[in-house]
Amino acid sequence: MPVTKPLPKRWVVERTFAWLGRNRRLSKDYEQHPSVSEAWLYLGMLRLLVKRLARAA
């Protein structure tokens, strides 16, 4: 059986989901409307970006 390597894009997606999973609000889907869930995703990524920028400064 040949050994296959995982696709790089898969790791990017899994890593991103792990980062988002650290936000307590995003750990489960409580929202009724998809637009609210989307807004929380944007806020989670914004929080990650701000932390990285603050660390780099």
PDB file with one MODEL, atoms N, CA, C and O in Angstrom:
MODEL        1
ATOM      1  N   MET A   1       0.842  -1.176   0.000  1.00  0.00           N
ATOM      2  CA  MET A   1       0.000   0.000   0.000  1.00  0.00           C
ATOM      3  C   MET A   1       0.894   1.250   0.000  1.00  0.00           C
ATOM      4  O   MET A   1       1.713   1.415   0.904  1.00  0.00           O
ATOM      5  N   PRO A   2       0.750   2.122  -0.992  1.00  0.00           N
ATOM      6  CA  PRO A   2       1.618   3.300  -1.070  1.00  0.00           C
ATOM      7  C   PRO A   2       1.267   4.318   0.025  1.00  0.00           C
ATOM      8  O   PRO A   2       0.108   4.493   0.402  1.00  0.00           O
ATOM      9  N   VAL A   3       2.308   4.968   0.509  1.00  0.00           N
ATOM     10  CA  VAL A   3       2.121   6.002   1.526  1.00  0.00           C
ATOM     11  C   VAL A   3       1.797   7.313   0.817  1.00  0.00           C
ATOM     12  O   VAL A   3       2.514   7.731  -0.092  1.00  0.00           O
ATOM     13  N   THR A   4       0.730   7.944   1.235  1.00  0.00           N
ATOM     14  CA  THR A   4       0.342   9.217   0.618  1.00  0.00           C
ATOM     15  C   THR A   4       0.548  10.342   1.618  1.00  0.00           C
ATOM     16  O   THR A   4       0.356  10.171   2.822  1.00  0.00           O
ATOM     17  N   LYS A   5       0.939  11.484   1.100  1.00  0.00           N
ATOM     18  CA  LYS A   5       1.112  12.653   1.943  1.00  0.00           C
ATOM     19  C   LYS A   5      -0.189  13.446   1.954  1.00  0.00           C
ATOM     20  O   LYS A   5      -0.895  13.492   0.947  1.00  0.00           O
ATOM     21  N   PRO A   6      -0.515  14.077   3.095  1.00  0.00           N
ATOM     22  CA  PRO A   6      -1.730  14.903   3.130  1.00  0.00           C
ATOM     23  C   PRO A   6      -1.566  16.133   2.248  1.00  0.00           C
ATOM     24  O   PRO A   6      -0.465  16.655   2.077  1.00  0.00           O
ATOM     25  N   LEU A   7      -2.654  16.570   1.708  1.00  0.00           N
ATOM     26  CA  LEU A   7      -2.622  17.751   0.862  1.00  0.00           C
ATOM     27  C   LEU A   7      -2.371  18.999   1.705  1.00  0.00           C
ATOM     28  O   LEU A   7      -2.939  19.118   2.791  1.00  0.00           O
ATOM     29  N   PRO A   8      -1.539  19.931   1.241  1.00  0.00           N
ATOM     30  CA  PRO A   8      -1.241  21.124   2.023  1.00  0.00           C
ATOM     31  C   PRO A   8      -2.472  21.959   2.354  1.00  0.00           C
ATOM     32  O   PRO A   8      -2.561  22.514   3.449  1.00  0.00           O
ATOM     33  N   LYS A   9      -3.417  22.059   1.432  1.00  0.00           N
ATOM     34  CA  LYS A   9      -4.595  22.884   1.693  1.00  0.00           C
ATOM     35  C   LYS A   9      -5.430  22.302   2.822  1.00  0.00           C
ATOM     36  O   LYS A   9      -6.071  23.048   3.563  1.00  0.00           O
ATOM     37  N   ARG A  10      -5.433  21.012   2.961  1.00  0.00           N
ATOM     38  CA  ARG A  10      -6.190  20.388   4.048  1.00  0.00           C
ATOM     39  C   ARG A  10      -5.646  20.851   5.388  1.00  0.00           C
ATOM     40  O   ARG A  10      -6.418  21.139   6.302  1.00  0.00           O
ATOM     41  N   TRP A  11      -4.331  20.927   5.518  1.00  0.00           N
ATOM     42  CA  TRP A  11      -3.726  21.351   6.776  1.00  0.00           C
ATOM     43  C   TRP A  11      -4.042  22.813   7.060  1.00  0.00           C
ATOM     44  O   TRP A  11      -4.227  23.191   8.217  1.00  0.00           O
ATOM     45  N   VAL A  12      -4.103  23.626   6.038  1.00  0.00           N
ATOM     46  CA  VAL A  12      -4.444  25.041   6.224  1.00  0.00           C
ATOM     47  C   VAL A  12      -5.855  25.160   6.777  1.00  0.00           C
ATOM     48  O   VAL A  12      -6.101  25.942   7.696  1.00  0.00           O
ATOM     49  N   VAL A  13      -6.765  24.405   6.233  1.00  0.00           N
ATOM     50  CA  VAL A  13      -8.157  24.456   6.684  1.00  0.00           C
ATOM     51  C   VAL A  13      -8.268  23.936   8.108  1.00  0.00           C
ATOM     52  O   VAL A  13      -8.938  24.555   8.935  1.00  0.00           O
ATOM     53  N   GLU A  14      -7.626  22.811   8.416  1.00  0.00           N
ATOM     54  CA  GLU A  14      -7.693  22.252   9.765  1.00  0.00           C
ATOM     55  C   GLU A  14      -7.074  23.200  10.788  1.00  0.00           C
ATOM     56  O   GLU A  14      -7.599  23.354  11.891  1.00  0.00           O
ATOM     57  N   ARG A  15      -5.973  23.828  10.431  1.00  0.00           N
ATOM     58  CA  ARG A  15      -5.317  24.779  11.329  1.00  0.00           C
ATOM     59  C   ARG A  15      -6.216  25.980  11.579  1.00  0.00           C
ATOM     60  O   ARG A  15      -6.316  26.453  12.711  1.00  0.00           O
ATOM     61  N   THR A  16      -6.868  26.475  10.542  1.00  0.00           N
ATOM     62  CA  THR A  16      -7.771  27.617  10.685  1.00  0.00           C
ATOM     63  C   THR A  16      -8.949  27.261  11.576  1.00  0.00           C
ATOM     64  O   THR A  16      -9.343  28.060  12.425  1.00  0.00           O
ATOM     65  N   PHE A  17      -9.516  26.074  11.396  1.00  0.00           N
ATOM     66  CA  PHE A  17     -10.615  25.640  12.259  1.00  0.00           C
ATOM     67  C   PHE A  17     -10.148  25.516  13.707  1.00  0.00           C
ATOM     68  O   PHE A  17     -10.912  25.817  14.625  1.00  0.00           O
ATOM     69  N   ALA A  18      -8.919  25.083  13.927  1.00  0.00           N
ATOM     70  CA  ALA A  18      -8.391  24.990  15.288  1.00  0.00           C
ATOM     71  C   ALA A  18      -8.265  26.371  15.910  1.00  0.00           C
ATOM     72  O   ALA A  18      -8.599  26.553  17.081  1.00  0.00           O
ATOM     73  N   TRP A  19      -7.790  27.343  15.147  1.00  0.00           N
ATOM     74  CA  TRP A  19      -7.686  28.713  15.663  1.00  0.00           C
ATOM     75  C   TRP A  19      -9.063  29.256  16.018  1.00  0.00           C
ATOM     76  O   TRP A  19      -9.239  29.873  17.068  1.00  0.00           O
ATOM     77  N   LEU A  20     -10.028  29.030  15.150  1.00  0.00           N
ATOM     78  CA  LEU A  20     -11.377  29.514  15.414  1.00  0.00           C
ATOM     79  C   LEU A  20     -12.017  28.774  16.586  1.00  0.00           C
ATOM     80  O   LEU A  20     -12.829  29.348  17.312  1.00  0.00           O
ATOM     81  N   GLY A  21     -11.663  27.525  16.771  1.00  0.00           N
ATOM     82  CA  GLY A  21     -12.209  26.743  17.874  1.00  0.00           C
ATOM     83  C   GLY A  21     -11.775  27.238  19.234  1.00  0.00           C
ATOM     84  O   GLY A  21     -12.402  26.906  20.239  1.00  0.00           O
ATOM     85  N   ARG A  22     -10.719  28.023  19.287  1.00  0.00           N
ATOM     86  CA  ARG A  22     -10.269  28.593  20.558  1.00  0.00           C
ATOM     87  C   ARG A  22     -11.212  29.677  21.066  1.00  0.00           C
ATOM     88  O   ARG A  22     -11.209  30.002  22.254  1.00  0.00           O
ATOM     89  N   ASN A  23     -12.015  30.232  20.172  1.00  0.00           N
ATOM     90  CA  ASN A  23     -13.008  31.223  20.596  1.00  0.00           C
ATOM     91  C   ASN A  23     -14.205  30.481  21.165  1.00  0.00           C
ATOM     92  O   ASN A  23     -14.811  29.649  20.490  1.00  0.00           O
ATOM     93  N   ARG A  24     -14.533  30.783  22.387  1.00  0.00           N
ATOM     94  CA  ARG A  24     -15.581  30.040  23.081  1.00  0.00           C
ATOM     95  C   ARG A  24     -16.920  30.117  22.353  1.00  0.00           C
ATOM     96  O   ARG A  24     -17.657  29.132  22.290  1.00  0.00           O
ATOM     97  N   ARG A  25     -17.224  31.267  21.814  1.00  0.00           N
ATOM     98  CA  ARG A  25     -18.515  31.461  21.149  1.00  0.00           C
ATOM     99  C   ARG A  25     -18.618  30.603  19.884  1.00  0.00           C
ATOM    100  O   ARG A  25     -19.717  30.222  19.484  1.00  0.00           O
ATOM    101  N   LEU A  26     -17.497  30.303  19.266  1.00  0.00           N
ATOM    102  CA  LEU A  26     -17.514  29.545  18.017  1.00  0.00           C
ATOM    103  C   LEU A  26     -17.376  28.038  18.240  1.00  0.00           C
ATOM    104  O   LEU A  26     -17.367  27.271  17.277  1.00  0.00           O
ATOM    105  N   SER A  27     -17.269  27.610  19.499  1.00  0.00           N
ATOM    106  CA  SER A  27     -17.077  26.187  19.746  1.00  0.00           C
ATOM    107  C   SER A  27     -18.317  25.364  19.379  1.00  0.00           C
ATOM    108  O   SER A  27     -18.210  24.202  18.989  1.00  0.00           O
ATOM    109  N   LYS A  28     -19.482  25.980  19.508  1.00  0.00           N
ATOM    110  CA  LYS A  28     -20.728  25.324  19.110  1.00  0.00           C
ATOM    111  C   LYS A  28     -21.569  26.328  18.330  1.00  0.00           C
ATOM    112  O   LYS A  28     -21.379  27.538  18.446  1.00  0.00           O
ATOM    113  N   ASP A  29     -22.483  25.817  17.551  1.00  0.00           N
ATOM    114  CA  ASP A  29     -23.317  26.702  16.737  1.00  0.00           C
ATOM    115  C   ASP A  29     -24.636  26.951  17.465  1.00  0.00           C
ATOM    116  O   ASP A  29     -25.559  26.140  17.392  1.00  0.00           O
ATOM    117  N   TYR A  30     -24.712  28.080  18.166  1.00  0.00           N
ATOM    118  CA  TYR A  30     -25.906  28.430  18.924  1.00  0.00           C
ATOM    119  C   TYR A  30     -26.850  29.347  18.144  1.00  0.00           C
ATOM    120  O   TYR A  30     -28.019  29.478  18.505  1.00  0.00           O
ATOM    121  N   GLU A  31     -26.370  29.963  17.112  1.00  0.00           N
ATOM    122  CA  GLU A  31     -27.108  31.032  16.438  1.00  0.00           C
ATOM    123  C   GLU A  31     -28.220  30.484  15.545  1.00  0.00           C
ATOM    124  O   GLU A  31     -28.110  29.392  14.986  1.00  0.00           O
ATOM    125  N   GLN A  32     -29.283  31.263  15.427  1.00  0.00           N
ATOM    126  CA  GLN A  32     -30.414  30.892  14.579  1.00  0.00           C
ATOM    127  C   GLN A  32     -30.192  31.329  13.132  1.00  0.00           C
ATOM    128  O   GLN A  32     -30.618  30.644  12.201  1.00  0.00           O
ATOM    129  N   HIS A  33     -29.525  32.470  12.945  1.00  0.00           N
ATOM    130  CA  HIS A  33     -29.352  33.031  11.610  1.00  0.00           C
ATOM    131  C   HIS A  33     -27.906  32.864  11.134  1.00  0.00           C
ATOM    132  O   HIS A  33     -26.974  33.138  11.890  1.00  0.00           O
ATOM    133  N   PRO A  34     -27.716  32.425   9.910  1.00  0.00           N
ATOM    134  CA  PRO A  34     -26.361  32.256   9.384  1.00  0.00           C
ATOM    135  C   PRO A  34     -25.552  33.554   9.374  1.00  0.00           C
ATOM    136  O   PRO A  34     -24.330  33.517   9.513  1.00  0.00           O
ATOM    137  N   SER A  35     -26.210  34.688   9.213  1.00  0.00           N
ATOM    138  CA  SER A  35     -25.472  35.954   9.179  1.00  0.00           C
ATOM    139  C   SER A  35     -24.811  36.250  10.529  1.00  0.00           C
ATOM    140  O   SER A  35     -23.740  36.855  10.572  1.00  0.00           O
ATOM    141  N   VAL A  36     -25.436  35.831  11.620  1.00  0.00           N
ATOM    142  CA  VAL A  36     -24.842  36.033  12.946  1.00  0.00           C
ATOM    143  C   VAL A  36     -23.619  35.130  13.110  1.00  0.00           C
ATOM    144  O   VAL A  36     -22.592  35.561  13.634  1.00  0.00           O
ATOM    145  N   SER A  37     -23.728  33.901  12.669  1.00  0.00           N
ATOM    146  CA  SER A  37     -22.581  32.990  12.726  1.00  0.00           C
ATOM    147  C   SER A  37     -21.437  33.519  11.879  1.00  0.00           C
ATOM    148  O   SER A  37     -20.276  33.438  12.280  1.00  0.00           O
ATOM    149  N   GLU A  38     -21.754  34.054  10.726  1.00  0.00           N
ATOM    150  CA  GLU A  38     -20.715  34.622   9.857  1.00  0.00           C
ATOM    151  C   GLU A  38     -20.038  35.806  10.529  1.00  0.00           C
ATOM    152  O   GLU A  38     -18.821  35.961  10.435  1.00  0.00           O
ATOM    153  N   ALA A  39     -20.816  36.640  11.203  1.00  0.00           N
ATOM    154  CA  ALA A  39     -20.239  37.790  11.903  1.00  0.00           C
ATOM    155  C   ALA A  39     -19.289  37.334  13.005  1.00  0.00           C
ATOM    156  O   ALA A  39     -18.234  37.940  13.191  1.00  0.00           O
ATOM    157  N   TRP A  40     -19.639  36.280  13.741  1.00  0.00           N
ATOM    158  CA  TRP A  40     -18.762  35.770  14.786  1.00  0.00           C
ATOM    159  C   TRP A  40     -17.480  35.193  14.190  1.00  0.00           C
ATOM    160  O   TRP A  40     -16.414  35.296  14.797  1.00  0.00           O
ATOM    161  N   LEU A  41     -17.575  34.589  13.009  1.00  0.00           N
ATOM    162  CA  LEU A  41     -16.363  34.100  12.345  1.00  0.00           C
ATOM    163  C   LEU A  41     -15.436  35.255  11.982  1.00  0.00           C
ATOM    164  O   LEU A  41     -14.223  35.170  12.175  1.00  0.00           O
ATOM    165  N   TYR A  42     -16.010  36.330  11.459  1.00  0.00           N
ATOM    166  CA  TYR A  42     -15.203  37.506  11.143  1.00  0.00           C
ATOM    167  C   TYR A  42     -14.556  38.081  12.393  1.00  0.00           C
ATOM    168  O   TYR A  42     -13.389  38.470  12.369  1.00  0.00           O
ATOM    169  N   LEU A  43     -15.309  38.135  13.484  1.00  0.00           N
ATOM    170  CA  LEU A  43     -14.745  38.650  14.728  1.00  0.00           C
ATOM    171  C   LEU A  43     -13.627  37.750  15.262  1.00  0.00           C
ATOM    172  O   LEU A  43     -12.625  38.241  15.783  1.00  0.00           O
ATOM    173  N   GLY A  44     -13.800  36.449  15.131  1.00  0.00           N
ATOM    174  CA  GLY A  44     -12.760  35.519  15.571  1.00  0.00           C
ATOM    175  C   GLY A  44     -11.477  35.687  14.779  1.00  0.00           C
ATOM    176  O   GLY A  44     -10.386  35.682  15.349  1.00  0.00           O
ATOM    177  N   MET A  45     -11.603  35.837  13.463  1.00  0.00           N
ATOM    178  CA  MET A  45     -10.404  36.027  12.635  1.00  0.00           C
ATOM    179  C   MET A  45      -9.778  37.401  12.883  1.00  0.00           C
ATOM    180  O   MET A  45      -8.556  37.547  12.854  1.00  0.00           O
ATOM    181  N   LEU A  46     -10.615  38.396  13.123  1.00  0.00           N
ATOM    182  CA  LEU A  46     -10.110  39.732  13.436  1.00  0.00           C
ATOM    183  C   LEU A  46      -9.323  39.717  14.744  1.00  0.00           C
ATOM    184  O   LEU A  46      -8.271  40.347  14.852  1.00  0.00           O
ATOM    185  N   ARG A  47      -9.834  39.000  15.725  1.00  0.00           N
ATOM    186  CA  ARG A  47      -9.134  38.876  17.007  1.00  0.00           C
ATOM    187  C   ARG A  47      -7.771  38.226  16.817  1.00  0.00           C
ATOM    188  O   ARG A  47      -6.781  38.670  17.398  1.00  0.00           O
ATOM    189  N   LEU A  48      -7.718  37.181  16.008  1.00  0.00           N
ATOM    190  CA  LEU A  48      -6.455  36.508  15.728  1.00  0.00           C
ATOM    191  C   LEU A  48      -5.475  37.444  15.036  1.00  0.00           C
ATOM    192  O   LEU A  48      -4.295  37.479  15.382  1.00  0.00           O
ATOM    193  N   LEU A  49      -5.958  38.194  14.069  1.00  0.00           N
ATOM    194  CA  LEU A  49      -5.108  39.125  13.332  1.00  0.00           C
ATOM    195  C   LEU A  49      -4.563  40.223  14.237  1.00  0.00           C
ATOM    196  O   LEU A  49      -3.384  40.569  14.151  1.00  0.00           O
ATOM    197  N   VAL A  50      -5.412  40.774  15.106  1.00  0.00           N
ATOM    198  CA  VAL A  50      -4.981  41.845  16.009  1.00  0.00           C
ATOM    199  C   VAL A  50      -3.929  41.330  16.984  1.00  0.00           C
ATOM    200  O   VAL A  50      -2.957  42.027  17.276  1.00  0.00           O
ATOM    201  N   LYS A  51      -4.122  40.109  17.490  1.00  0.00           N
ATOM    202  CA  LYS A  51      -3.121  39.520  18.394  1.00  0.00           C
ATOM    203  C   LYS A  51      -1.782  39.373  17.694  1.00  0.00           C
ATOM    204  O   LYS A  51      -0.738  39.661  18.279  1.00  0.00           O
ATOM    205  N   ARG A  52      -1.807  38.931  16.457  1.00  0.00           N
ATOM    206  CA  ARG A  52      -0.553  38.769  15.705  1.00  0.00           C
ATOM    207  C   ARG A  52       0.123  40.109  15.426  1.00  0.00           C
ATOM    208  O   ARG A  52       1.344  40.232  15.518  1.00  0.00           O
ATOM    209  N   LEU A  53      -0.688  41.110  15.083  1.00  0.00           N
ATOM    210  CA  LEU A  53      -0.117  42.434  14.825  1.00  0.00           C
ATOM    211  C   LEU A  53       0.470  43.030  16.109  1.00  0.00           C
ATOM    212  O   LEU A  53       1.531  43.653  16.070  1.00  0.00           O
ATOM    213  N   ALA A  54      -0.199  42.846  17.224  1.00  0.00           N
ATOM    214  CA  ALA A  54       0.302  43.379  18.495  1.00  0.00           C
ATOM    215  C   ALA A  54       1.615  42.685  18.896  1.00  0.00           C
ATOM    216  O   ALA A  54       2.522  43.320  19.434  1.00  0.00           O
ATOM    217  N   ARG A  55       1.701  41.391  18.629  1.00  0.00           N
ATOM    218  CA  ARG A  55       2.919  40.654  18.948  1.00  0.00           C
ATOM    219  C   ARG A  55       4.080  41.088  18.056  1.00  0.00           C
ATOM    220  O   ARG A  55       5.227  41.115  18.502  1.00  0.00           O
ATOM    221  N   ALA A  56       3.791  41.426  16.801  1.00  0.00           N
ATOM    222  CA  ALA A  56       4.835  41.829  15.845  1.00  0.00           C
ATOM    223  C   ALA A  56       5.331  43.252  16.100  1.00  0.00           C
ATOM    224  O   ALA A  56       6.451  43.595  15.720  1.00  0.00           O
ATOM    225  N   ALA A  57       4.512  44.075  16.735  1.00  0.00           N
ATOM    226  CA  ALA A  57       4.881  45.489  16.959  1.00  0.00           C
ATOM    227  C   ALA A  57       5.813  45.659  18.129  1.00  0.00           C
ATOM    228  O   ALA A  57       6.211  46.781  18.443  1.00  0.00           O
TER     229      ALA A  57
ENDMDL
END
